[in-house]
Amino acid sequence: QVQLVESGGGLVQAGGSLRLSCAASGSIVSINSMGWYRQAPGKQRELVATITSGSRTNYADSVKGRFTIAKEGAENTIYLQMNSLKPEDTAVYYCNADVNTRLTYGGDYWGKGTLVTVSS
């Protein structure tokens, strides 16, 4: 199967920066897209940013100009650079991947999440 491992979450002051990483591994033939989603207390999970295999990106309006999603040097790895963080960015951040395996064309996989806390 497919596993997603996230890293980089933590506590940061408002105005600071954090960098999240996500590595996909397992029975991967190819990856169509990867992305980051977040869920704050009492709210639904929302899209933060996505990137396709062709490096096309998409961002939520709330993070445009502050966050950057890109591919890492390692294969099947992405990062989310978060700058100018605000308390409202506090959430559990989840890595997502749309993966093609030997048995399925297109499948949704999720990491366990990493907590980002932004203090004022």
Secondary structure, 3 states (H helix, E strand, C coil): CEEEEEECCEEEECCCCEEEEEEEEECCCEEEEEEEEEECCCCCCEEEEEEECCCCEEECCCCCCCEEEEECCCCCEEEEEECCCCHHHCEEEEEEEEEECCCCEEEEEECCCEEEEEEC
